[in-house]
Structures are given as C-alpha cells and as structure tokens.
Amino acid sequence: MTEPTLSFVPCADAQGGHRMAYWQWGDDRSPHVVLCVHGLSRQGRDFDLLAQAIVARAGGRVRVVCPDVVGRGRSDWLRDPDGYQLPLYAADMVALLMQLHGQAPIERFDHVGTSMGGLIGLILAGHRELPLPAPVHRLVLNDVGPTIDAGALQRIGLYLGKVGRFASLQEAADAMWAISQSFGPHTPAQWLALSQHMVAPAAQRTGEGTAKLSSVDAPADGPLVLHYDPAIAVPFRAITPEIAAQGEAVMWALYDAITAPTLLTRGAQSDLLSPPTALAMTQRGPRARLVEFEGVGHAPTFVAPAQSAAVTSFLFDT
C-alpha cells in the first residue's frame, strides 16, 4: 500500500458541527488501531513513512489512522476560532474512534502523538471518563509533555497563522525549511515529500467555513498557501501565563493518571520539551521510557529509520 485512503467523520461543535478528515493505512478491518496525530500546524500525511513502517512490522494486520485535526489539511475549518483547542480536538478523536469501532470492532488502541498530537493522546490516556471503545494500550509522546517551555511558544507564535503565498511547491518547501530546521537533517527529497501535503491552491481557500481541496491535489506550480486555517493562531495567542499555569497543572494530573506503557521520544536539542520535564516524566505517572535523537530539536519527524524503529519496536516488541 503506497497511498492511504481518505475518509471523513462528522464531529460536533456549538456552531452545528464539522467534518474531520483522516488517512488510513493497512487493514481497515483489523482490531488493532494505531492513531497517529500531528503537531499544531501540521497534518496527517506527516506520518506516511511511519505508518508504512508500522503496517510492515505488523505484517499488514493493523489499521494506522492519521487524522487531519480540524482546521488543517482536508478537514473543515471552524466557524468559531475559539474552538481550536485541546478539548474539542480530543472530542473529535473520540468521535473518530467510535466511527472506526462501528466499522470493525477495536480490541487494541495505540496512540502516537507529535507535540499537540501528544497532548491529545495524554488526554485520551489520562481521562478515565472518556467513552473510548478500548483504553489506550501503548502511548507514544513525541517531544511534548505537561510542561512546555515558554520560549518555544514564543518562537511558534512568530510564524503561526502566517500562511503566506508561494509561486511553487519548491518555494513553499524552502520557506517552511527556514522555520523548521529544528526537525533535524532531511534530504531535499525527504523535505519536499513532507512539504507537498502542507500546501493547497490559494484559489481554494476562501477563509470561510471549510477547506475542500486536498494539498495532494495541489498543482506543482502556484499560487499556493499553507493548508491550515490561519485562525488556529487566535486561541494560541490568547494564552496568558496564568492560563498556561492552569493548563500545566491539568496536564500533569492527566499524565499521572496514565497507566498505559509510555514511550517519550525527544529531540536532544528540543526547545519545547526541556530535559528536566523529560526526566520528571520518567519518574512519575507511567514512568515513560525516554529515547532521545541527537541532532534534532522540536520535533522528530519519524522519517529517519532509527526514529521510526524506536516507535515500531515499542509498539510490537514490548
């Protein structure tokens, strides 16, 4: 399987609902589901290589599901930008899991989350009252924890919501690389492959309601814009130190409630997940197993074979 299938799930919100897109690899009838959730300004095709590695490791007997979190990729844009926050994202994942469970019963559910996707996984694994079809069996948190370094938030705020306009895919890729070198070494071909799903034709972005055209349909030449709703920056920029402190306390409480075996992957030069926070995560709650990747900041992309192997080994060999 060289390309995933694209599907949608209806999700609730106060403005009448929205659709979330998701990409699926492997056996769509398998009782083993691995949910891979991307970072703040990314989308589900980030996990193409990791998803293929997981499917290969499982001999094809697994469903790897990679959603485009609402406001990104092929998913709808929210009418109220204040909804772009973790509670709604987690509720959307529950809706997705229940739809998948209705299609083929889920017996084992693993979660892999990068940055924001890791925080979503932390909620799913630590909140005991969520109506999940199966509890989280294995949890992978990629370069994120309950405490997030304020400097990293300031760095992200400098570019979040500035979708730009690009004459070609290569121009867009170059612009994204300028702010994404912390992802670590990638060949030009690897970075172009990651970038092609990060843009969409500017003509298809009305800024009102939904974004219907996939970045995979984007022409090689522009004009192109980044795939996401610029309004995802609205609640992000509203975060005050007081709000951040309250959220941190909630996240630590959720982390301490996790019982699933947990893998914490970290870029050794990450500015978002500090060494003290990573160490604390190995000593409390699920006592995460920590794996660090040298030469990488925030966040590992799982493109490098050693990075994807750390995940597949944790999911299947422990």
GIRA-V195299 format. One record per pair of residues at least 24 apart in sequence whose ideal C-beta (glycine too) atoms are under 10 Angstrom apart, sorted by the first residue. I is the first residue (numbers start at 1). J is the second residue. If there is no record, write none. Layout:
{{I/J} {I/J}}
//
This chain:
{{1/25} {1/26} {1/27} {1/51} {1/52} {1/55} {1/56} {1/60} {1/64} {2/48} {2/52} {3/48} {3/216} {4/44} {4/45} {4/47} {4/48} {4/51} {4/52} {4/55} {4/64} {4/65} {4/66} {4/216} {6/44} {6/68} {6/73} {6/74} {6/214} {6/216} {7/65} {7/67} {7/74} {7/96} {7/99} {7/100} {7/103} {8/67} {8/68} {8/74} {8/75} {8/76} {8/96} {8/99} {9/67} {9/75} {9/92} {9/93} {9/95} {9/96} {9/97} {9/98} {9/99} {9/100} {10/76} {10/92} {10/95} {10/99} {11/70} {11/75} {11/76} {11/88} {11/89} {11/91} {11/92} {11/93} {11/94} {11/95} {11/96} {11/99} {12/88} {12/91} {12/92} {12/95} {13/70} {13/76} {13/78} {13/79} {13/80} {13/83} {13/88} {13/91} {13/92} {14/78} {14/79} {14/80} {14/82} {14/83} {14/88} {15/78} {15/79} {15/80} {15/83} {15/209} {16/79} {17/76} {17/79} {17/95} {18/70} {18/71} {18/75} {18/76} {18/77} {18/78} {18/79} {18/83} {18/88} {18/92} {18/209} {18/210} {19/68} {19/70} {19/74} {19/75} {19/76} {19/92} {19/210} {19/212} {20/44} {20/67} {20/68} {20/69} {20/70} {20/71} {20/72} {20/73} {20/74} {20/75} {20/76} {20/89} {20/92} {20/93} {20/95} {20/96} {20/99} {21/66} {21/67} {21/68} {21/69} {21/70} {21/72} {21/73} {21/74} {21/75} {21/76} {21/211} {21/214} {22/65} {22/66} {22/67} {22/68} {22/69} {22/73} {22/74} {22/75} {22/92} {22/93} {22/96} {22/99} {22/100} {23/47} {23/48} {23/51} {23/64} {23/65} {23/66} {23/67} {23/68} {23/73} {23/74} {23/197} {23/214} {23/216} {24/51} {24/63} {24/64} {24/65} {24/66} {24/67} {24/100} {25/50} {25/51} {25/52} {25/54} {25/55} {25/60} {25/62} {25/63} {25/64} {25/65} {25/66} {26/51} {26/52} {26/54} {26/55} {26/56} {26/58} {26/59} {26/60} {26/61} {26/62} {26/63} {26/64} {26/65} {27/55} {27/58} {27/59} {27/60} {27/61} {27/62} {27/63} {27/64} {27/104} {28/63} {28/65} {28/100} {28/103} {28/104} {29/61} {29/63} {29/103} {29/104} {29/105} {30/55} {30/58} {30/60} {30/61} {30/62} {30/63} {30/64} {30/104} {30/106} {30/107} {30/108} {31/61} {31/62} {31/63} {31/101} {31/104} {31/105} {31/106} {31/107} {31/108} {31/109} {31/134} {32/58} {32/61} {32/62} {32/63} {32/64} {32/106} {32/107} {32/108} {32/109} {32/110} {32/134} {32/137} {32/315} {32/316} {33/62} {33/63} {33/64} {33/65} {33/96} {33/97} {33/100} {33/101} {33/104} {33/106} {33/107} {33/108} {33/109} {33/110} {33/111} {33/133} {33/134} {33/137} {34/58} {34/62} {34/63} {34/64} {34/65} {34/66} {34/108} {34/109} {34/110} {34/111} {34/112} {34/137} {34/138} {34/140} {34/311} {34/312} {34/315} {35/63} {35/64} {35/65} {35/66} {35/67} {35/93} {35/96} {35/97} {35/100} {35/106} {35/109} {35/110} {35/111} {35/112} {35/113} {35/117} {35/120} {35/121} {35/124} {35/136} {36/64} {36/65} {36/66} {36/67} {36/110} {36/111} {36/112} {36/113} {36/114} {36/117} {36/121} {36/140} {36/142} {36/302} {36/311} {37/65} {37/66} {37/67} {37/68} {37/69} {37/89} {37/90} {37/93} {37/96} {37/111} {37/112} {37/113} {37/114} {37/115} {37/116} {37/117} {37/118} {37/119} {37/120} {37/121} {37/124} {37/142} {38/66} {38/67} {38/68} {38/69} {38/72} {38/73} {38/112} {38/113} {38/114} {38/115} {38/116} {38/117} {38/120} {38/142} {38/299} {39/69} {39/72} {39/113} {39/114} {39/115} {39/116} {39/117} {39/118} {39/119} {39/142} {39/143} {39/144} {39/156} {39/272} {39/298} {39/299} {39/301} {40/69} {40/72} {40/84} {40/114} {40/115} {40/116} {40/117} {40/119} {40/156} {40/160} {40/228} {40/232} {40/233} {40/236} {41/71} {41/72} {41/115} {41/116} {41/156} {41/159} {41/160} {41/161} {41/163} {41/176} {41/179} {41/180} {41/198} {41/226} {41/227} {41/228} {41/232} {41/233} {41/236} {42/68} {42/69} {42/72} {42/73} {42/114} {42/115} {42/116} {42/117} {42/180} {42/194} {42/197} {42/198} {42/227} {42/228} {42/299} {42/301} {43/67} {43/68} {43/69} {43/71} {43/72} {43/73} {43/74} {43/75} {43/197} {43/198} {43/214} {43/215} {43/226} {43/227} {43/228} {44/68} {44/69} {44/72} {44/73} {44/74} {44/75} {44/117} {44/197} {45/73} {45/74} {45/193} {45/194} {45/196} {45/197} {45/198} {45/214} {45/215} {45/216} {45/227} {46/73} {46/114} {46/117} {46/194} {46/197} {46/198} {46/301} {46/302} {46/303} {47/112} {47/114} {47/117} {47/301} {47/302} {47/303} {47/308} {47/311} {48/193} {48/194} {48/197} {48/302} {48/303} {49/190} {49/193} {49/194} {49/301} {49/302} {49/303} {49/304} {49/305} {49/307} {49/308} {50/112} {50/114} {50/140} {50/142} {50/301} {50/302} {50/303} {50/307} {50/308} {50/311} {50/312} {51/112} {51/302} {51/308} {52/308} {53/302} {53/305} {53/307} {53/308} {53/309} {53/311} {53/312} {54/110} {54/112} {54/302} {54/308} {54/311} {54/312} {54/315} {54/316} {55/312} {56/312} {57/308} {57/309} {57/311} {57/312} {57/313} {57/315} {57/316} {57/317} {58/312} {58/315} {58/316} {62/108} {62/110} {62/315} {62/316} {63/100} {63/103} {63/104} {63/106} {63/109} {64/110} {64/112} {65/93} {65/96} {65/97} {65/100} {66/112} {66/117} {67/92} {67/93} {67/96} {67/117} {67/120} {68/197} {68/211} {68/214} {68/215} {68/227} {68/228} {69/93} {69/116} {69/117} {69/120} {69/228} {69/232} {70/228} {70/229} {70/232} {71/211} {71/227} {71/228} {71/229} {71/230} {71/231} {71/232} {72/198} {72/211} {72/215} {72/226} {72/227} {72/228} {72/229} {72/232} {73/197} {73/198} {73/200} {73/211} {73/214} {73/215} {73/216} {73/227} {73/228} {74/197} {74/200} {74/210} {74/211} {74/212} {74/213} {74/214} {74/215} {74/216} {74/217} {74/227} {75/210} {75/211} {75/227} {75/228} {75/229} {76/209} {76/210} {76/211} {76/212} {76/229} {77/205} {77/206} {77/207} {77/208} {77/209} {77/210} {77/211} {77/228} {77/229} {77/230} {77/231} {77/232} {78/209} {78/210} {78/229} {78/231} {78/232} {78/234} {79/208} {79/209} {79/210} {79/231} {80/231} {80/234} {81/161} {81/229} {81/230} {81/231} {81/232} {81/233} {81/234} {81/235} {81/236} {81/238} {82/231} {82/234} {82/235} {82/238} {83/231} {83/232} {83/234} {83/235} {84/228} {84/229} {84/231} {84/232} {84/233} {84/234} {84/235} {84/236} {85/232} {85/234} {85/235} {85/236} {85/238} {85/239} {85/247} {86/116} {86/119} {86/120} {86/122} {86/123} {86/235} {86/247} {86/250} {86/251} {87/120} {87/123} {89/116} {89/117} {89/119} {89/120} {89/123} {90/119} {90/120} {90/121} {90/122} {90/123} {90/124} {90/127} {90/130} {91/123} {91/130} {92/120} {93/117} {93/120} {93/121} {93/123} {93/124} {93/130} {93/132} {94/123} {94/124} {94/127} {94/130} {94/131} {94/132} {94/133} {97/124} {97/130} {97/131} {97/132} {97/133} {97/134} {98/131} {98/132} {98/133} {99/133} {100/133} {101/132} {101/133} {101/134} {102/133} {105/133} {105/134} {106/132} {106/133} {106/134} {107/133} {107/134} {107/137} {108/134} {108/135} {108/136} {108/137} {108/138} {108/315} {109/133} {109/134} {109/135} {109/136} {109/137} {109/138} {109/139} {109/260} {110/134} {110/136} {110/137} {110/138} {110/139} {110/140} {110/260} {110/261} {110/311} {110/314} {110/315} {110/316} {111/136} {111/137} {111/138} {111/139} {111/140} {111/141} {111/260} {111/262} {112/138} {112/139} {112/140} {112/141} {112/142} {112/263} {112/265} {112/302} {112/311} {112/314} {112/315} {113/139} {113/140} {113/141} {113/142} {113/143} {113/144} {114/140} {114/141} {114/142} {114/143} {114/144} {114/265} {114/298} {114/299} {114/300} {114/301} {114/302} {115/141} {115/142} {115/143} {115/144} {115/148} {115/152} {115/156} {115/270} {115/272} {115/273} {115/298} {115/299} {116/144} {116/232} {116/236} {116/299} {117/141} {117/142} {117/144} {117/299} {118/142} {118/143} {118/144} {118/145} {118/264} {118/265} {118/273} {118/299} {119/144} {119/145} {119/146} {119/148} {119/247} {119/251} {119/254} {120/144} {121/258} {121/260} {121/262} {122/146} {122/250} {122/251} {122/252} {122/254} {122/255} {122/257} {122/258} {122/262} {122/285} {123/250} {123/251} {123/254} {124/254} {124/258} {124/260} {125/254} {125/255} {125/257} {125/258} {125/259} {125/260} {125/262} {125/285} {125/286} {126/250} {126/251} {126/252} {126/253} {126/254} {126/255} {126/256} {126/257} {126/258} {126/259} {126/260} {126/285} {126/286} {127/253} {127/254} {127/257} {127/258} {128/254} {128/257} {128/259} {135/259} {135/260} {136/258} {136/259} {136/260} {136/261} {136/262} {137/260} {137/261} {137/315} {138/260} {138/261} {138/262} {138/263} {138/311} {138/314} {138/315} {138/316} {138/318} {139/258} {139/259} {139/260} {139/261} {139/262} {139/263} {139/264} {139/286} {139/288} {139/314} {140/261} {140/262} {140/263} {140/264} {140/265} {140/288} {140/289} {140/291} {140/302} {140/310} {140/311} {140/314} {140/315} {141/255} {141/258} {141/262} {141/263} {141/264} {141/265} {141/266} {141/273} {141/278} {141/281} {141/286} {141/288} {142/263} {142/264} {142/265} {142/266} {142/267} {142/273} {142/298} {142/299} {142/300} {142/301} {142/302} {142/307} {142/310} {142/311} {143/182} {143/264} {143/265} {143/266} {143/267} {143/270} {143/271} {143/272} {143/273} {143/278} {143/292} {143/293} {143/296} {143/297} {143/298} {143/299} {143/300} {144/251} {144/264} {144/265} {144/266} {144/270} {144/272} {144/273} {144/277} {144/278} {144/281} {144/298} {144/299} {145/248} {145/251} {145/252} {145/255} {145/264} {145/266} {145/272} {145/273} {145/274} {145/276} {145/277} {145/278} {145/280} {145/281} {145/288} {146/247} {146/248} {146/249} {146/250} {146/251} {146/252} {146/253} {146/254} {146/255} {146/256} {146/277} {146/280} {146/281} {146/284} {146/285} {147/244} {147/245} {147/247} {147/248} {147/249} {147/251} {147/252} {147/255} {147/272} {147/273} {147/274} {147/276} {147/277} {147/278} {147/280} {147/281} {148/239} {148/244} {148/247} {148/248} {148/251} {148/271} {148/272} {148/273} {148/274} {148/277} {148/298} {149/270} {149/271} {149/272} {149/273} {149/274} {149/277} {149/298} {150/239} {150/241} {150/244} {151/271} {151/272} {151/274} {152/182} {152/270} {152/271} {152/272} {152/273} {152/274} {152/297} {152/298} {153/236} {153/237} {153/239} {153/244} {153/271} {153/272} {154/271} {155/179} {155/182} {155/271} {155/272} {155/298} {156/233} {156/236} {156/271} {156/272} {156/298} {157/233} {157/236} {157/237} {157/239} {159/226} {159/233} {160/228} {160/230} {160/232} {160/233} {160/234} {160/236} {160/237} {161/226} {161/228} {161/229} {161/230} {161/231} {161/232} {161/233} {161/234} {161/236} {161/237} {162/226} {162/230} {162/233} {163/199} {163/200} {163/202} {163/205} {163/207} {163/224} {163/225} {163/226} {163/227} {163/228} {163/229} {163/230} {163/233} {164/199} {164/202} {164/224} {164/225} {164/226} {165/202} {165/222} {165/223} {165/224} {165/225} {165/226} {166/199} {166/202} {166/221} {166/222} {166/223} {166/224} {166/225} {166/226} {167/221} {167/222} {167/223} {167/224} {168/199} {168/219} {168/220} {168/221} {168/222} {168/223} {168/224} {169/195} {169/196} {169/198} {169/199} {169/215} {169/218} {169/219} {169/220} {169/221} {169/222} {169/224} {170/195} {170/220} {170/221} {170/222} {171/199} {171/221} {171/222} {171/223} {171/224} {172/196} {172/198} {172/199} {172/215} {172/218} {172/222} {172/223} {172/224} {172/225} {172/226} {173/198} {173/199} {175/199} {175/226} {176/226} {180/297} {180/298} {180/299} {180/301} {181/297} {182/267} {182/269} {182/270} {182/271} {182/272} {182/296} {182/297} {182/298} {182/299} {182/300} {183/267} {183/296} {183/297} {183/298} {183/299} {183/300} {183/301} {183/303} {184/267} {184/268} {184/269} {184/293} {184/294} {184/295} {184/296} {184/297} {184/298} {184/299} {184/300} {184/301} {184/303} {184/304} {184/307} {185/295} {185/296} {185/303} {185/304} {186/301} {186/303} {186/304} {187/303} {190/301} {190/303} {190/304} {191/301} {191/303} {193/303} {194/301} {194/303} {195/226} {196/220} {197/227} {198/224} {198/225} {198/226} {198/227} {198/228} {199/223} {199/224} {199/225} {199/226} {199/227} {200/224} {200/225} {200/226} {200/227} {200/228} {201/225} {205/229} {205/230} {207/231} {248/277} {252/277} {252/280} {252/281} {252/284} {252/285} {253/285} {254/285} {255/280} {255/281} {255/284} {255/285} {255/286} {255/288} {256/284} {256/285} {256/286} {257/285} {257/286} {258/285} {258/286} {258/287} {258/288} {259/285} {259/286} {260/286} {261/286} {261/287} {261/288} {261/289} {261/314} {261/315} {261/318} {262/286} {262/287} {262/288} {262/289} {262/290} {262/314} {263/288} {263/289} {263/290} {263/291} {263/310} {263/311} {263/313} {263/314} {263/315} {263/318} {264/288} {264/289} {264/290} {264/291} {264/292} {265/289} {265/290} {265/291} {265/292} {265/293} {265/296} {265/299} {265/300} {265/302} {265/307} {265/310} {265/311} {265/314} {266/290} {266/291} {266/292} {266/293} {266/296} {266/297} {266/298} {266/299} {266/300} {267/292} {267/293} {267/294} {267/295} {267/296} {267/297} {267/298} {267/299} {267/300} {267/301} {267/307} {268/292} {268/293} {268/294} {268/295} {268/296} {268/297} {268/300} {269/293} {269/294} {269/295} {269/296} {269/297} {269/298} {270/296} {270/297} {270/298} {270/299} {270/300} {271/297} {271/298} {272/297} {272/298} {272/299} {273/297} {273/298} {273/299} {289/314} {289/318}}
//
